[in-house]
Amino acid sequence: MDLLHSWGVELAVHLQTKYSRYEGLFGLASTVADLHTTFFCFFPIWFHLRRDTGLRLIWVAVLGDWLNLVLKWVLFGERPYWWVHETRFYGAGPVPSLQQFPITCETGPGSPSGHAMGAAGVWYVMVTALLSIATEKRCPPLLYRFLQLGLWMLMGLVELVVCMSRVYMAAHFPHQVIAGVITGVLVAEVVSKEKGIYNASMKKYFYTTLFLTSFAVGFYLLLKALGVDLLWTLEKAQKWCVKPEWVHLDSTPFASLLRNMGTLLGLGLGLHSPLYTETKKTKTSTSFKLGCIVVSLFLLQLLDGWTFSSENLVTFYFLSFGKSVVALLIPTTLVPWAFCWICKEKKEDKNL
């Protein structure tokens, strides 16, 4: 593995040296590839334009990130920014000089890459959804072929930039991002074929959330009892990150787990709330859907600006969980219900 890691570090140094002018693009790619973008941007849009695709996005993102967490705990992957300082591979020779950036110092294990895996799964869902729409609209065969080729090439380009950005930022080795892409596509393909996600009951959402959380916590406690510290990477991040403020608690495994579980539970609560049932009875127009998308995105950006102190871990995790629940309630229930209520009031005023 040391030899493989050394090749990865060489590639990272090469990218940082030859492509330094693209630092902004790589930083943007890493930010957009984060599942935060899926929950706060992609989902509200797809949910109101094509409900089933929106549901698929959440299930693929949540289950994929949960699997990513378990794999990271099993594989014990290193990260370049600390590996170069602790390895004996270079002996007494000079250690490669790796730059660090504000998004470099993630605190979890490195394999497989969560950004590459999440982006692959999410883009796979969106590309297949667009191709499905084209099929439904009876797109001419030749035009469909061009669309199919263009969309898959776009996804490939996006994944390439995401993978390059993770290596450039010294957050991952090349084999970790490749593993992430392959795993992400497999998860998306498997989950998309599961028809039960489109009409899941509240009980299913609750028990799935409970099972995934219990499994992860139980797995952690079991290995801890066996003397395996699954939080070994947090100490390395705090030790080797050049700036302490770049080590963010929200990148720890448990913070990610609770965010995802809050998202899944929030989706279930939103879809099975009386407010959502009421809005489903209302015939909605295109302008209604566009209005819901715009207002949802606006409110989610306001919610995203709500941050909390990490001094108390229990409070931080609890608030992160609650924020994720609310983030799904806004586009699924609260905004559509508010629009329906406003439309109903206007209709009553006209009748008077």
C-alpha positions as CSV (number, residue, x, y, z in Angstrom):
1,M,0.0,0.0,0.0
2,D,2.9,2.4,0.7
3,L,3.9,2.2,-3.0
4,L,0.4,2.8,-4.1
5,H,0.1,5.7,-1.7
6,S,3.4,7.2,-2.9
7,W,2.1,7.2,-6.5
8,G,-1.0,9.0,-5.3
9,V,1.1,11.6,-3.5
10,E,3.2,12.1,-6.6
11,L,0.0,12.7,-8.6
12,A,-1.3,15.2,-6.0
13,V,2.0,17.1,-6.1
14,H,1.8,17.2,-9.9
15,L,-1.7,18.5,-9.9
16,Q,-1.0,21.1,-7.3
17,T,2.1,22.3,-9.3
18,K,0.8,22.1,-12.9
19,Y,-2.9,23.0,-12.3
20,S,-2.6,25.6,-9.5
21,R,-4.6,28.1,-11.5
22,Y,-7.6,25.8,-11.3
23,E,-7.7,25.8,-7.5
24,G,-11.0,27.6,-7.5
25,L,-12.6,25.1,-9.9
26,F,-11.4,22.2,-7.8
27,G,-12.7,23.8,-4.6
28,L,-16.0,24.4,-6.3
29,A,-16.2,20.8,-7.5
30,S,-15.5,19.4,-4.0
31,T,-18.2,21.7,-2.6
32,V,-20.8,20.8,-5.2
33,A,-20.0,17.1,-4.9
34,D,-20.9,17.1,-1.2
35,L,-24.3,15.5,-0.4
36,H,-25.2,18.8,1.2
37,T,-25.8,20.1,-2.4
38,T,-28.1,17.2,-3.1
39,F,-30.2,17.8,0.1
40,F,-30.4,21.6,-0.2
41,C,-30.4,22.1,-4.0
42,F,-31.1,19.1,-6.2
43,F,-33.8,17.5,-4.1
44,P,-36.2,20.5,-3.9
45,I,-36.0,20.9,-7.7
46,W,-36.5,17.3,-8.6
47,F,-39.1,16.6,-6.0
48,H,-41.5,19.2,-7.4
49,L,-40.7,18.4,-11.1
50,R,-40.6,14.6,-10.8
51,R,-41.4,13.2,-7.4
52,D,-40.1,9.7,-7.9
53,T,-36.7,11.1,-8.9
54,G,-36.5,13.2,-5.9
55,L,-37.2,10.2,-3.6
56,R,-34.6,8.2,-5.5
57,L,-32.0,11.0,-4.9
58,I,-32.5,10.9,-1.1
59,W,-32.5,7.1,-0.8
60,V,-29.4,6.7,-3.0
61,A,-27.6,9.5,-1.2
62,V,-28.5,8.3,2.3
63,L,-27.9,4.6,1.8
64,G,-24.7,5.3,-0.2
65,D,-23.3,7.5,2.4
66,W,-24.2,5.0,5.2
67,L,-22.4,2.3,3.2
68,N,-19.5,4.7,2.7
69,L,-19.2,5.1,6.5
70,V,-19.2,1.4,7.1
71,L,-16.6,0.8,4.3
72,K,-14.4,3.5,5.7
73,W,-14.5,1.8,9.2
74,V,-13.6,-1.5,7.6
75,L,-10.9,-0.4,5.2
76,F,-9.0,2.0,7.5
77,G,-8.0,4.2,4.5
78,E,-5.2,6.8,5.0
79,R,-5.4,10.4,3.7
80,P,-2.5,12.0,1.8
81,Y,-2.1,15.1,4.0
82,W,-1.2,13.0,7.1
83,W,0.2,9.9,5.4
84,V,3.3,11.8,4.1
85,H,4.2,12.9,7.6
86,E,3.8,9.5,9.3
87,T,5.1,7.0,6.7
88,R,8.5,5.5,6.7
89,F,8.4,4.9,2.9
90,Y,10.7,7.9,2.2
91,G,13.2,6.9,4.8
92,A,15.8,9.7,5.5
93,G,15.0,11.4,2.2
94,P,12.8,14.5,1.7
95,V,9.1,14.2,2.2
96,P,6.9,15.5,-0.7
97,S,5.5,18.9,0.0
98,L,1.8,18.8,-0.1
99,Q,-0.3,21.9,0.1
100,Q,-3.4,22.0,2.3
101,F,-6.6,23.9,1.8
102,P,-9.7,24.7,4.0
103,I,-11.5,21.6,2.8
104,T,-8.5,19.3,3.0
105,C,-8.6,18.2,6.6
106,E,-11.5,15.8,6.8
107,T,-11.5,13.7,9.9
108,G,-12.8,10.4,8.7
109,P,-10.9,7.5,7.0
110,G,-10.1,8.0,3.4
111,S,-11.4,4.9,1.5
112,P,-13.6,5.0,-0.4
113,S,-14.0,8.7,-1.2
114,G,-17.4,9.9,0.0
115,H,-17.5,12.9,-2.4
116,A,-16.7,10.7,-5.5
117,M,-19.2,8.1,-4.3
118,G,-22.0,10.5,-3.5
119,A,-21.5,12.5,-6.8
120,A,-21.5,9.2,-8.8
121,G,-24.7,8.0,-7.2
122,V,-26.5,11.3,-7.5
123,W,-25.5,12.1,-11.1
124,Y,-26.4,8.5,-12.1
125,V,-29.9,9.1,-10.8
126,M,-30.3,12.4,-12.5
127,V,-28.9,11.2,-15.9
128,T,-31.2,8.1,-15.9
129,A,-34.1,10.3,-14.9
130,L,-33.5,12.7,-17.9
131,L,-33.2,9.8,-20.2
132,S,-36.4,8.3,-18.9
133,I,-38.2,11.6,-19.5
134,A,-36.8,11.6,-23.1
135,T,-38.2,8.1,-23.6
136,E,-41.6,9.1,-22.3
137,K,-41.7,12.1,-24.6
138,R,-41.0,9.8,-27.5
139,C,-37.7,11.5,-28.4
140,P,-36.6,10.5,-32.0
141,P,-34.0,7.7,-31.9
142,L,-31.1,9.7,-33.3
143,L,-31.7,12.6,-31.0
144,Y,-32.1,10.2,-28.1
145,R,-28.7,8.7,-28.9
146,F,-27.0,12.1,-29.0
147,L,-28.8,13.0,-25.7
148,Q,-27.7,9.7,-24.1
149,L,-24.1,10.2,-25.2
150,G,-24.0,13.8,-24.1
151,L,-25.5,13.1,-20.7
152,W,-23.1,10.2,-19.9
153,M,-20.2,12.2,-21.2
154,L,-21.3,15.1,-18.9
155,M,-21.5,12.8,-15.9
156,G,-18.0,11.4,-16.8
157,L,-16.6,14.9,-17.0
158,V,-18.1,15.9,-13.7
159,E,-16.8,12.8,-12.0
160,L,-13.3,13.4,-13.5
161,V,-13.2,16.9,-12.1
162,V,-14.5,15.8,-8.7
163,C,-11.9,13.0,-8.5
164,M,-9.1,15.4,-9.6
165,S,-10.3,17.9,-7.0
166,R,-10.2,15.4,-4.2
167,V,-6.6,14.3,-5.1
168,Y,-5.6,18.0,-5.7
169,M,-6.9,18.9,-2.2
170,A,-4.7,16.1,-0.7
171,A,-7.8,14.6,0.8
172,H,-7.8,11.3,-1.1
173,F,-5.5,9.0,-3.0
174,P,-6.5,8.2,-6.6
175,H,-7.5,4.6,-5.9
176,Q,-9.9,5.9,-3.2
177,V,-11.8,8.1,-5.6
178,I,-12.0,5.4,-8.2
179,A,-13.4,3.0,-5.6
180,G,-15.9,5.7,-4.7
181,V,-17.1,6.2,-8.2
182,I,-17.6,2.5,-8.8
183,T,-19.4,1.9,-5.5
184,G,-21.6,5.0,-6.0
185,V,-22.9,3.8,-9.4
186,L,-23.5,0.3,-8.0
187,V,-25.5,1.7,-5.1
188,A,-27.5,3.9,-7.3
189,E,-28.3,1.0,-9.7
190,V,-29.4,-1.3,-6.9
191,V,-31.4,1.2,-4.9
192,S,-33.2,2.5,-8.1
193,K,-34.5,-1.0,-8.8
194,E,-36.1,-1.2,-5.4
195,K,-39.8,-0.2,-6.0
196,G,-40.6,0.0,-2.3
197,I,-38.8,3.4,-1.9
198,Y,-41.5,5.2,-3.9
199,N,-44.4,4.3,-1.6
200,A,-42.7,3.5,1.7
201,S,-44.8,3.8,4.8
202,M,-43.9,5.9,7.8
203,K,-43.2,2.7,9.6
204,K,-40.6,1.7,7.0
205,Y,-38.9,5.1,7.2
206,F,-38.8,4.9,10.9
207,Y,-37.5,1.4,11.1
208,T,-35.0,1.9,8.3
209,T,-33.6,5.0,10.1
210,L,-33.5,3.1,13.4
211,F,-31.8,0.0,11.8
212,L,-29.1,2.0,10.0
213,T,-28.3,4.1,13.1
214,S,-28.3,1.1,15.4
215,F,-26.1,-0.9,13.0
216,A,-23.5,1.8,12.7
217,V,-23.4,2.6,16.4
218,G,-23.4,-1.1,17.3
219,F,-20.6,-1.8,14.8
220,Y,-18.6,1.0,16.4
221,L,-19.2,-0.2,20.0
222,L,-18.3,-3.8,19.0
223,L,-15.0,-2.9,17.4
224,K,-14.2,-0.5,20.3
225,A,-14.8,-3.4,22.8
226,L,-12.3,-5.5,20.7
227,G,-9.8,-2.7,21.1
228,V,-10.2,-1.1,17.7
229,D,-10.5,2.7,17.7
230,L,-12.6,3.8,14.8
231,L,-12.0,7.5,15.5
232,W,-8.2,7.1,15.1
233,T,-8.3,9.6,12.2
234,L,-9.6,12.5,14.3
235,E,-6.3,12.6,16.2
236,K,-4.3,12.5,12.9
237,A,-6.4,15.3,11.4
238,Q,-5.8,17.5,14.5
239,K,-2.1,16.7,14.5
240,W,-1.2,17.3,10.9
241,C,-3.7,19.9,9.6
242,V,-1.8,23.1,9.2
243,K,-4.6,25.2,10.6
244,P,-6.7,24.0,13.5
245,E,-9.8,25.8,12.3
246,W,-9.8,23.7,9.1
247,V,-10.6,20.6,11.2
248,H,-14.4,20.6,11.1
249,L,-16.5,18.5,13.5
250,D,-19.2,18.1,10.9
251,S,-16.9,15.9,8.8
252,T,-16.6,13.3,11.6
253,P,-18.3,9.9,10.9
254,F,-21.1,10.3,13.5
255,A,-21.9,13.9,12.3
256,S,-22.4,12.5,8.8
257,L,-24.4,9.5,10.1
258,L,-26.9,11.7,12.1
259,R,-27.3,14.1,9.2
260,N,-28.2,11.3,6.8
261,M,-30.6,9.7,9.3
262,G,-32.2,13.1,10.0
263,T,-32.6,13.5,6.2
264,L,-34.3,10.1,5.7
265,L,-36.6,10.5,8.7
266,G,-37.5,14.1,7.6
267,L,-38.5,12.7,4.2
268,G,-40.7,10.1,5.8
269,L,-42.3,12.7,8.1
270,G,-42.9,15.1,5.2
271,L,-44.5,12.5,2.9
272,H,-46.8,11.2,5.7
273,S,-47.8,14.5,7.3
274,P,-51.5,15.6,7.1
275,L,-50.3,18.8,5.4
276,Y,-48.7,16.8,2.5
277,T,-51.9,14.7,2.2
278,E,-53.9,17.9,1.9
279,T,-51.6,19.4,-0.8
280,K,-51.8,16.1,-2.8
281,K,-55.5,16.7,-3.3
282,T,-54.9,20.0,-4.9
283,K,-54.3,20.1,-8.7
284,T,-51.0,22.0,-9.1
285,S,-49.9,24.0,-12.1
286,T,-46.4,24.6,-13.5
287,S,-46.2,28.0,-11.9
288,F,-47.2,26.5,-8.6
289,K,-44.3,24.0,-8.8
290,L,-41.8,26.6,-9.9
291,G,-42.9,28.8,-7.0
292,C,-42.4,25.9,-4.6
293,I,-38.9,25.3,-5.9
294,V,-37.9,29.0,-5.7
295,V,-39.3,29.5,-2.2
296,S,-37.9,26.1,-0.9
297,L,-34.4,26.9,-2.2
298,F,-34.6,30.4,-0.6
299,L,-35.7,29.0,2.8
300,L,-33.1,26.2,2.7
301,Q,-30.3,28.7,2.1
302,L,-31.5,30.6,5.2
303,L,-31.6,27.3,7.2
304,D,-28.2,26.4,5.9
305,G,-26.8,29.6,7.4
306,W,-27.9,28.3,10.9
307,T,-24.7,26.9,12.5
308,F,-24.0,25.7,16.0
309,S,-21.1,25.5,18.4
310,S,-19.2,22.2,18.5
311,E,-18.2,22.7,22.2
312,N,-20.9,20.3,23.4
313,L,-20.9,17.2,21.2
314,V,-24.3,15.9,22.2
315,T,-26.0,19.3,21.5
316,F,-24.1,19.6,18.2
317,Y,-25.2,16.2,17.0
318,F,-28.8,16.7,18.2
319,L,-29.1,20.0,16.4
320,S,-27.5,18.6,13.2
321,F,-30.0,15.8,13.2
322,G,-32.9,18.3,13.7
323,K,-31.6,20.6,11.0
324,S,-31.6,17.7,8.5
325,V,-35.2,16.8,9.4
326,V,-36.4,20.4,8.9
327,A,-34.4,20.6,5.6
328,L,-36.6,17.9,4.1
329,L,-39.9,19.1,5.7
330,I,-39.5,22.5,4.0
331,P,-39.8,21.4,0.3
332,T,-42.0,18.3,0.8
333,T,-44.6,19.8,3.1
334,L,-44.3,23.3,4.5
335,V,-43.9,25.3,1.3
336,P,-46.5,23.4,-0.8
337,W,-49.0,23.6,2.0
338,A,-48.4,27.4,2.4
339,F,-48.9,27.9,-1.3
340,C,-52.1,25.9,-1.3
341,W,-53.4,27.9,1.7
342,I,-52.6,31.2,-0.1
343,C,-54.3,30.0,-3.3
344,K,-57.3,28.9,-1.3
345,E,-57.5,32.3,0.4
346,K,-57.3,34.2,-2.9
347,K,-60.0,32.0,-4.4
348,E,-62.3,32.6,-1.4
349,D,-61.7,36.4,-1.7
350,K,-62.7,36.3,-5.4
351,N,-65.9,34.4,-4.6
352,L,-66.8,37.0,-2.1
